Amino acid sequence: FSYFFYSVSEEEEITKDGIKIVLKTIIGMQVRFVNAETGSILTGSGSGEAVTIKRSNLLEGLDEVKFNKSTIGIATKKALESASARIVKKMIKRGIFKE
């Protein structure tokens, strides 16, 4: 697969109670399925978006986020799912798969 767009925005708000960070990630990707016997290629594109909000007080700091819970991980999964679904729809239309 290949990425065709990627965007991250971060908004930080500091108050007397601590820090609030809003992180938004948008990813677009193109996925290619190749038939090893015929060499034919099916492509599908998809995009994914995710927003996370982290809160922390000034004494505790911010916790690390695992990849699958991060905005990049969530957005990548959504983009991959939508691109793959489009390819499967093409395969159904061509009679490669049946519903």
PyMOL commands that place a pseudoatom at each C-alpha (Angstrom):
pseudoatom trace, name=CA, resn=PHE, resi=1, chain=A, elem=C, hetatm=0, pos=[0.000, 0.000, 0.000]
pseudoatom trace, name=CA, resn=SER, resi=2, chain=A, elem=C, hetatm=0, pos=[1.029, 3.601, -0.317]
pseudoatom trace, name=CA, resn=TYR, resi=3, chain=A, elem=C, hetatm=0, pos=[0.014, 6.758, 1.491]
pseudoatom trace, name=CA, resn=PHE, resi=4, chain=A, elem=C, hetatm=0, pos=[-1.306, 9.573, -0.627]
pseudoatom trace, name=CA, resn=PHE, resi=5, chain=A, elem=C, hetatm=0, pos=[-1.964, 12.054, 2.149]
pseudoatom trace, name=CA, resn=TYR, resi=6, chain=A, elem=C, hetatm=0, pos=[-1.185, 12.413, 5.812]
pseudoatom trace, name=CA, resn=SER, resi=7, chain=A, elem=C, hetatm=0, pos=[-2.100, 15.209, 8.204]
pseudoatom trace, name=CA, resn=VAL, resi=8, chain=A, elem=C, hetatm=0, pos=[-1.686, 15.760, 11.928]
pseudoatom trace, name=CA, resn=SER, resi=9, chain=A, elem=C, hetatm=0, pos=[-2.954, 18.680, 13.942]
pseudoatom trace, name=CA, resn=GLU, resi=10, chain=A, elem=C, hetatm=0, pos=[-2.373, 19.297, 17.622]
pseudoatom trace, name=CA, resn=GLU, resi=11, chain=A, elem=C, hetatm=0, pos=[-4.134, 21.724, 19.908]
pseudoatom trace, name=CA, resn=GLU, resi=12, chain=A, elem=C, hetatm=0, pos=[-2.895, 22.314, 23.433]
pseudoatom trace, name=CA, resn=GLU, resi=13, chain=A, elem=C, hetatm=0, pos=[-4.763, 24.058, 26.214]
pseudoatom trace, name=CA, resn=ILE, resi=14, chain=A, elem=C, hetatm=0, pos=[-3.115, 24.788, 29.546]
pseudoatom trace, name=CA, resn=THR, resi=15, chain=A, elem=C, hetatm=0, pos=[-5.341, 25.618, 32.501]
pseudoatom trace, name=CA, resn=LYS, resi=16, chain=A, elem=C, hetatm=0, pos=[-4.919, 25.739, 36.256]
pseudoatom trace, name=CA, resn=ASP, resi=17, chain=A, elem=C, hetatm=0, pos=[-6.095, 22.102, 36.389]
pseudoatom trace, name=CA, resn=GLY, resi=18, chain=A, elem=C, hetatm=0, pos=[-3.514, 20.790, 33.910]
pseudoatom trace, name=CA, resn=ILE, resi=19, chain=A, elem=C, hetatm=0, pos=[-2.987, 20.257, 30.221]
pseudoatom trace, name=CA, resn=LYS, resi=20, chain=A, elem=C, hetatm=0, pos=[-5.462, 19.132, 27.563]
pseudoatom trace, name=CA, resn=ILE, resi=21, chain=A, elem=C, hetatm=0, pos=[-4.022, 18.034, 24.214]
pseudoatom trace, name=CA, resn=VAL, resi=22, chain=A, elem=C, hetatm=0, pos=[-6.299, 17.291, 21.256]
pseudoatom trace, name=CA, resn=LEU, resi=23, chain=A, elem=C, hetatm=0, pos=[-4.568, 15.367, 18.474]
pseudoatom trace, name=CA, resn=LYS, resi=24, chain=A, elem=C, hetatm=0, pos=[-6.244, 14.769, 15.097]
pseudoatom trace, name=CA, resn=THR, resi=25, chain=A, elem=C, hetatm=0, pos=[-4.763, 12.556, 12.381]
pseudoatom trace, name=CA, resn=ILE, resi=26, chain=A, elem=C, hetatm=0, pos=[-6.060, 12.015, 8.849]
pseudoatom trace, name=CA, resn=ILE, resi=27, chain=A, elem=C, hetatm=0, pos=[-4.559, 9.402, 6.524]
pseudoatom trace, name=CA, resn=GLY, resi=28, chain=A, elem=C, hetatm=0, pos=[-5.330, 8.453, 2.934]
pseudoatom trace, name=CA, resn=MET, resi=29, chain=A, elem=C, hetatm=0, pos=[-3.886, 5.372, 1.316]
pseudoatom trace, name=CA, resn=GLN, resi=30, chain=A, elem=C, hetatm=0, pos=[-4.073, 3.267, -1.801]
pseudoatom trace, name=CA, resn=VAL, resi=31, chain=A, elem=C, hetatm=0, pos=[-4.007, -0.516, -1.569]
pseudoatom trace, name=CA, resn=ARG, resi=32, chain=A, elem=C, hetatm=0, pos=[-3.152, -2.849, -4.446]
pseudoatom trace, name=CA, resn=PHE, resi=33, chain=A, elem=C, hetatm=0, pos=[-4.097, -6.523, -4.678]
pseudoatom trace, name=CA, resn=VAL, resi=34, chain=A, elem=C, hetatm=0, pos=[-2.067, -8.459, -7.256]
pseudoatom trace, name=CA, resn=ASN, resi=35, chain=A, elem=C, hetatm=0, pos=[-3.159, -11.779, -8.754]
pseudoatom trace, name=CA, resn=ALA, resi=36, chain=A, elem=C, hetatm=0, pos=[0.040, -13.819, -8.755]
pseudoatom trace, name=CA, resn=GLU, resi=37, chain=A, elem=C, hetatm=0, pos=[-1.192, -16.076, -11.575]
pseudoatom trace, name=CA, resn=THR, resi=38, chain=A, elem=C, hetatm=0, pos=[-2.345, -13.414, -14.052]
pseudoatom trace, name=CA, resn=GLY, resi=39, chain=A, elem=C, hetatm=0, pos=[-0.490, -10.316, -12.880]
pseudoatom trace, name=CA, resn=SER, resi=40, chain=A, elem=C, hetatm=0, pos=[-3.730, -8.333, -12.815]
pseudoatom trace, name=CA, resn=ILE, resi=41, chain=A, elem=C, hetatm=0, pos=[-3.891, -5.533, -10.255]
pseudoatom trace, name=CA, resn=LEU, resi=42, chain=A, elem=C, hetatm=0, pos=[-6.927, -4.246, -8.363]
pseudoatom trace, name=CA, resn=THR, resi=43, chain=A, elem=C, hetatm=0, pos=[-6.609, -0.967, -6.499]
pseudoatom trace, name=CA, resn=GLY, resi=44, chain=A, elem=C, hetatm=0, pos=[-8.715, 0.692, -3.865]
pseudoatom trace, name=CA, resn=SER, resi=45, chain=A, elem=C, hetatm=0, pos=[-8.251, 3.871, -1.905]
pseudoatom trace, name=CA, resn=GLY, resi=46, chain=A, elem=C, hetatm=0, pos=[-9.495, 4.821, 1.521]
pseudoatom trace, name=CA, resn=SER, resi=47, chain=A, elem=C, hetatm=0, pos=[-9.085, 7.371, 4.231]
pseudoatom trace, name=CA, resn=GLY, resi=48, chain=A, elem=C, hetatm=0, pos=[-9.232, 7.316, 7.990]
pseudoatom trace, name=CA, resn=GLU, resi=49, chain=A, elem=C, hetatm=0, pos=[-9.504, 9.971, 10.662]
pseudoatom trace, name=CA, resn=ALA, resi=50, chain=A, elem=C, hetatm=0, pos=[-9.002, 9.789, 14.404]
pseudoatom trace, name=CA, resn=VAL, resi=51, chain=A, elem=C, hetatm=0, pos=[-9.046, 12.238, 17.306]
pseudoatom trace, name=CA, resn=THR, resi=52, chain=A, elem=C, hetatm=0, pos=[-7.618, 11.629, 20.762]
pseudoatom trace, name=CA, resn=ILE, resi=53, chain=A, elem=C, hetatm=0, pos=[-7.743, 13.826, 23.814]
pseudoatom trace, name=CA, resn=LYS, resi=54, chain=A, elem=C, hetatm=0, pos=[-5.029, 13.552, 26.449]
pseudoatom trace, name=CA, resn=ARG, resi=55, chain=A, elem=C, hetatm=0, pos=[-5.347, 15.166, 29.846]
pseudoatom trace, name=CA, resn=SER, resi=56, chain=A, elem=C, hetatm=0, pos=[-2.695, 15.578, 32.457]
pseudoatom trace, name=CA, resn=ASN, resi=57, chain=A, elem=C, hetatm=0, pos=[-2.014, 17.645, 35.496]
pseudoatom trace, name=CA, resn=LEU, resi=58, chain=A, elem=C, hetatm=0, pos=[1.307, 19.410, 35.724]
pseudoatom trace, name=CA, resn=LEU, resi=59, chain=A, elem=C, hetatm=0, pos=[2.736, 16.984, 38.296]
pseudoatom trace, name=CA, resn=GLU, resi=60, chain=A, elem=C, hetatm=0, pos=[1.909, 13.647, 36.628]
pseudoatom trace, name=CA, resn=GLY, resi=61, chain=A, elem=C, hetatm=0, pos=[2.947, 14.233, 32.999]
pseudoatom trace, name=CA, resn=LEU, resi=62, chain=A, elem=C, hetatm=0, pos=[1.459, 12.518, 29.955]
pseudoatom trace, name=CA, resn=ASP, resi=63, chain=A, elem=C, hetatm=0, pos=[1.134, 8.755, 29.586]
pseudoatom trace, name=CA, resn=GLU, resi=64, chain=A, elem=C, hetatm=0, pos=[2.578, 7.006, 26.556]
pseudoatom trace, name=CA, resn=VAL, resi=65, chain=A, elem=C, hetatm=0, pos=[-0.016, 5.742, 24.082]
pseudoatom trace, name=CA, resn=LYS, resi=66, chain=A, elem=C, hetatm=0, pos=[0.300, 2.355, 22.359]
pseudoatom trace, name=CA, resn=PHE, resi=67, chain=A, elem=C, hetatm=0, pos=[0.245, 2.404, 18.545]
pseudoatom trace, name=CA, resn=ASN, resi=68, chain=A, elem=C, hetatm=0, pos=[-3.159, 0.709, 18.214]
pseudoatom trace, name=CA, resn=LYS, resi=69, chain=A, elem=C, hetatm=0, pos=[-4.686, 3.358, 20.520]
pseudoatom trace, name=CA, resn=SER, resi=70, chain=A, elem=C, hetatm=0, pos=[-2.889, 6.313, 18.911]
pseudoatom trace, name=CA, resn=THR, resi=71, chain=A, elem=C, hetatm=0, pos=[-4.458, 8.558, 16.292]
pseudoatom trace, name=CA, resn=ILE, resi=72, chain=A, elem=C, hetatm=0, pos=[-2.019, 7.298, 13.652]
pseudoatom trace, name=CA, resn=GLY, resi=73, chain=A, elem=C, hetatm=0, pos=[-2.860, 3.674, 14.467]
pseudoatom trace, name=CA, resn=ILE, resi=74, chain=A, elem=C, hetatm=0, pos=[-6.638, 4.234, 14.461]
pseudoatom trace, name=CA, resn=ALA, resi=75, chain=A, elem=C, hetatm=0, pos=[-6.594, 6.337, 11.270]
pseudoatom trace, name=CA, resn=THR, resi=76, chain=A, elem=C, hetatm=0, pos=[-4.372, 3.783, 9.477]
pseudoatom trace, name=CA, resn=LYS, resi=77, chain=A, elem=C, hetatm=0, pos=[-6.713, 0.935, 10.415]
pseudoatom trace, name=CA, resn=LYS, resi=78, chain=A, elem=C, hetatm=0, pos=[-9.779, 2.851, 9.172]
pseudoatom trace, name=CA, resn=ALA, resi=79, chain=A, elem=C, hetatm=0, pos=[-8.076, 3.780, 5.884]
pseudoatom trace, name=CA, resn=LEU, resi=80, chain=A, elem=C, hetatm=0, pos=[-6.906, 0.204, 5.306]
pseudoatom trace, name=CA, resn=GLU, resi=81, chain=A, elem=C, hetatm=0, pos=[-10.369, -1.200, 6.048]
pseudoatom trace, name=CA, resn=SER, resi=82, chain=A, elem=C, hetatm=0, pos=[-12.150, 1.179, 3.657]
pseudoatom trace, name=CA, resn=ALA, resi=83, chain=A, elem=C, hetatm=0, pos=[-9.600, 0.645, 0.852]
pseudoatom trace, name=CA, resn=SER, resi=84, chain=A, elem=C, hetatm=0, pos=[-9.760, -3.140, 1.223]
pseudoatom trace, name=CA, resn=ALA, resi=85, chain=A, elem=C, hetatm=0, pos=[-13.573, -3.082, 1.244]
pseudoatom trace, name=CA, resn=ARG, resi=86, chain=A, elem=C, hetatm=0, pos=[-13.544, -1.200, -2.064]
pseudoatom trace, name=CA, resn=ILE, resi=87, chain=A, elem=C, hetatm=0, pos=[-11.299, -3.851, -3.616]
pseudoatom trace, name=CA, resn=VAL, resi=88, chain=A, elem=C, hetatm=0, pos=[-13.538, -6.663, -2.376]
pseudoatom trace, name=CA, resn=LYS, resi=89, chain=A, elem=C, hetatm=0, pos=[-16.550, -4.893, -3.947]
pseudoatom trace, name=CA, resn=LYS, resi=90, chain=A, elem=C, hetatm=0, pos=[-14.667, -4.762, -7.262]
pseudoatom trace, name=CA, resn=MET, resi=91, chain=A, elem=C, hetatm=0, pos=[-13.854, -8.470, -6.935]
pseudoatom trace, name=CA, resn=ILE, resi=92, chain=A, elem=C, hetatm=0, pos=[-17.545, -9.277, -6.320]
pseudoatom trace, name=CA, resn=LYS, resi=93, chain=A, elem=C, hetatm=0, pos=[-18.578, -7.227, -9.393]
pseudoatom trace, name=CA, resn=ARG, resi=94, chain=A, elem=C, hetatm=0, pos=[-16.031, -9.114, -11.537]
pseudoatom trace, name=CA, resn=GLY, resi=95, chain=A, elem=C, hetatm=0, pos=[-17.261, -12.483, -10.268]
pseudoatom trace, name=CA, resn=ILE, resi=96, chain=A, elem=C, hetatm=0, pos=[-14.039, -13.319, -8.430]
pseudoatom trace, name=CA, resn=PHE, resi=97, chain=A, elem=C, hetatm=0, pos=[-15.992, -13.577, -5.153]
pseudoatom trace, name=CA, resn=LYS, resi=98, chain=A, elem=C, hetatm=0, pos=[-19.668, -14.250, -4.644]
pseudoatom trace, name=CA, resn=GLU, resi=99, chain=A, elem=C, hetatm=0, pos=[-21.719, -12.369, -2.065]
for i in range(1, 99): cmd.bond("trace and resi %d" % i, "trace and resi %d" % (i + 1))
show_as sticks, trace
zoom trace
